[in-house]
Amino acid sequence: MKNRGKLIVFEGLDGAGTTTQMKVLGEKLSENGRNAFVTHEPTDNPIGKLVRQALQKKIQVSSNSLALLYAADRDDHLYNKEYGLVKKLELGIDVITDRYFYSSIAYQSVECSEAFIRTINASFPNPDILIFVDTSVDECLKRIDKRGEEKELFEKETYLTKVREKYLELLSTLPQSVSLIKIDGMKSIDQISNEITEKVVALIGE
């Protein structure tokens, strides 16, 4: 019987560098002989596309409706019979996702009831490893500006400042089963990736 794969989650502010680091970790774990699958939320699946349309302000939905869409996308991401992550984990595949329910709590509780956000995400499994890339709000906004794209719904200084505060609060109350890796996002991409890989490999073994 195969060992269950590890669920590894990257979290951080928009522009923190989580997407880059998620891809690098996936490559490095594969090089180390582990079967790794990288993914992200919102997904590219049907419900995730609706979420992205709302974030890009192409459709208008209420804050609670957006929170429900995120939760529905996450449920499909985990449990879909064709591509669900739980099935991959059971097959011994390590799943590395850029964002998970911590993003919902940190971002959406700014405008919605935190109790409501927690309730609609309560059934989702905790990750084995949570990697928080802690990058300053100012630096994140500079990186977002460099993209040259229209800012998404949450990409504002006052909003991101509140989100970072909520993240730090969440990190201080994690269950013991979740291994936390907190990384200084102001270091170079290589420094960050080397530090993450070293710590993840130490936690899950070669």
C-alpha positions as CSV (number, residue, x, y, z in Angstrom):
1,M,0.0,0.0,0.0
2,K,1.4,3.4,-1.0
3,N,2.0,6.0,1.6
4,R,-0.4,9.0,1.4
5,G,1.0,12.0,-0.4
6,K,1.7,15.2,1.4
7,L,-0.6,18.3,1.0
8,I,1.6,21.3,0.9
9,V,0.1,24.8,0.8
10,F,1.7,28.1,-0.2
11,E,0.1,31.3,1.2
12,G,1.0,35.0,1.1
13,L,-0.2,38.3,-0.2
14,D,-0.9,38.9,-3.9
15,G,2.6,39.6,-5.3
16,A,4.4,37.7,-2.5
17,G,6.0,35.2,-4.9
18,T,4.0,32.1,-3.9
19,T,3.3,31.1,-7.5
20,T,7.0,31.1,-8.5
21,Q,8.0,29.2,-5.4
22,M,5.2,26.6,-5.7
23,K,6.5,25.7,-9.2
24,V,10.1,25.6,-8.1
25,L,9.3,23.3,-5.2
26,G,7.3,21.0,-7.4
27,E,10.4,20.7,-9.8
28,K,12.8,20.1,-6.9
29,L,10.7,17.4,-5.2
30,S,10.3,15.7,-8.6
31,E,14.1,15.8,-9.0
32,N,14.4,14.2,-5.5
33,G,12.3,11.3,-6.8
34,R,9.0,12.2,-5.4
35,N,5.8,12.3,-7.4
36,A,4.6,16.0,-7.1
37,F,1.6,17.7,-8.6
38,V,1.3,21.5,-8.6
39,T,-1.9,23.4,-8.7
40,H,-3.6,26.7,-7.6
41,E,-6.8,28.3,-6.3
42,P,-8.9,29.7,-7.8
43,T,-8.6,26.8,-10.2
44,D,-9.0,26.7,-14.0
45,N,-12.0,24.5,-13.5
46,P,-15.6,25.8,-14.3
47,I,-16.3,27.3,-10.8
48,G,-12.8,28.7,-10.5
49,K,-13.2,30.6,-13.8
50,L,-16.3,32.3,-12.3
51,V,-14.2,33.3,-9.3
52,R,-11.6,34.8,-11.6
53,Q,-14.2,36.7,-13.5
54,A,-15.4,38.2,-10.2
55,L,-11.8,39.1,-9.2
56,Q,-11.2,40.8,-12.5
57,K,-14.5,42.7,-12.1
58,K,-16.0,41.2,-15.2
59,I,-19.0,40.1,-13.2
60,Q,-20.5,41.5,-10.1
61,V,-21.3,39.3,-7.1
62,S,-21.8,40.0,-3.4
63,S,-19.0,39.4,-0.9
64,N,-20.8,36.4,0.5
65,S,-21.5,35.0,-2.9
66,L,-17.8,35.2,-3.8
67,A,-16.9,33.4,-0.6
68,L,-19.3,30.7,-1.5
69,L,-17.9,30.4,-5.0
70,Y,-14.4,30.0,-3.5
71,A,-15.6,27.3,-1.2
72,A,-17.4,25.5,-4.1
73,D,-14.3,25.7,-6.3
74,R,-12.3,24.3,-3.4
75,D,-14.7,21.4,-2.8
76,D,-14.5,20.5,-6.5
77,H,-10.8,20.9,-6.5
78,L,-10.5,18.4,-3.7
79,Y,-13.2,15.9,-4.4
80,N,-14.0,15.9,-8.1
81,K,-14.0,12.2,-9.3
82,E,-11.9,13.0,-12.3
83,Y,-9.2,15.4,-11.1
84,G,-9.7,15.8,-7.3
85,L,-6.7,16.3,-5.2
86,V,-7.8,13.9,-2.5
87,K,-7.6,11.0,-5.0
88,K,-4.0,12.1,-5.9
89,L,-3.0,12.2,-2.3
90,E,-4.4,8.7,-1.7
91,L,-2.3,7.5,-4.7
92,G,0.9,8.8,-2.9
93,I,1.2,12.0,-5.0
94,D,2.4,15.1,-3.2
95,V,0.1,18.0,-3.9
96,I,1.5,21.5,-3.8
97,T,-1.2,24.2,-4.1
98,D,-0.8,28.0,-4.4
99,R,-3.5,29.1,-1.9
100,Y,-6.0,27.2,0.1
101,F,-8.7,28.0,2.7
102,Y,-6.3,30.2,4.6
103,S,-6.6,32.7,1.7
104,S,-10.4,32.7,2.1
105,I,-10.2,33.4,5.8
106,A,-7.5,36.1,5.4
107,Y,-8.9,37.9,2.4
108,Q,-12.7,37.5,2.7
109,S,-13.1,38.0,6.4
110,V,-12.1,41.7,5.8
111,E,-15.6,42.2,4.2
112,C,-17.5,39.1,5.4
113,S,-18.2,37.5,8.8
114,E,-15.2,35.5,9.7
115,A,-17.5,32.9,11.3
116,F,-19.3,32.5,8.0
117,I,-16.1,32.1,6.1
118,R,-14.8,29.5,8.6
119,T,-18.1,27.6,8.5
120,I,-18.2,27.2,4.7
121,N,-14.6,26.0,4.8
122,A,-14.7,23.9,7.9
123,S,-15.0,20.5,6.2
124,F,-11.8,20.8,4.2
125,P,-8.7,18.9,5.4
126,N,-5.8,20.6,7.0
127,P,-2.5,20.6,5.0
128,D,0.5,18.7,6.2
129,I,2.8,21.7,5.5
130,L,1.9,25.4,5.3
131,I,4.5,27.7,3.7
132,F,3.9,31.4,4.3
133,V,5.9,33.7,2.1
134,D,6.0,36.9,4.2
135,T,6.5,39.9,1.8
136,S,5.8,43.5,2.8
137,V,2.7,45.1,1.4
138,D,4.8,47.8,-0.3
139,E,6.9,45.3,-2.1
140,C,3.8,43.3,-3.1
141,L,2.2,46.4,-4.6
142,K,5.4,47.3,-6.5
143,R,5.5,43.8,-8.0
144,I,1.8,44.0,-8.9
145,D,2.3,47.3,-10.6
146,K,5.2,45.8,-12.7
147,R,2.8,43.4,-14.2
148,G,1.2,46.2,-16.0
149,E,-2.3,44.7,-15.6
150,E,-5.4,46.2,-14.1
151,K,-5.5,45.5,-10.4
152,E,-7.8,42.8,-9.2
153,L,-10.4,43.2,-6.5
154,F,-8.2,42.8,-3.5
155,E,-5.0,44.5,-4.7
156,K,-5.2,47.7,-2.6
157,E,-2.8,48.8,0.1
158,T,-5.4,49.2,2.9
159,Y,-7.0,45.8,2.0
160,L,-3.7,44.0,1.8
161,T,-2.5,45.4,5.2
162,K,-5.6,44.0,6.9
163,V,-5.1,40.7,5.0
164,R,-1.5,40.4,6.3
165,E,-2.6,41.0,9.9
166,K,-5.2,38.3,9.5
167,Y,-2.7,35.9,8.1
168,L,-0.3,36.5,11.0
169,E,-3.2,35.8,13.4
170,L,-4.0,32.6,11.6
171,L,-0.4,31.4,11.7
172,S,-0.4,31.8,15.5
173,T,-3.4,29.4,15.9
174,L,-2.5,26.5,13.6
175,P,-3.3,23.0,14.8
176,Q,-0.3,20.9,15.9
177,S,-0.7,18.6,12.8
178,V,0.2,21.5,10.5
179,S,3.9,22.1,10.0
180,L,4.5,25.8,9.4
181,I,7.4,27.2,7.3
182,K,7.5,31.0,7.4
183,I,9.8,32.6,4.9
184,D,11.2,36.1,4.5
185,G,9.8,37.0,1.0
186,M,12.3,39.9,0.6
187,K,15.1,37.5,0.0
188,S,16.1,36.5,-3.5
189,I,14.1,33.9,-5.4
190,D,17.0,31.4,-5.2
191,Q,17.5,32.0,-1.5
192,I,13.8,31.5,-0.8
193,S,13.5,28.3,-2.9
194,N,16.6,26.7,-1.4
195,E,15.3,27.4,2.1
196,I,11.9,26.1,1.4
197,T,13.2,22.9,-0.3
198,E,15.6,22.2,2.6
199,K,12.9,22.6,5.2
200,V,10.2,20.6,3.2
201,V,12.6,17.7,2.5
202,A,13.5,17.6,6.2
203,L,9.8,17.3,7.1
204,I,8.8,14.7,4.6
205,G,12.0,12.8,4.1
206,E,13.9,12.0,0.9
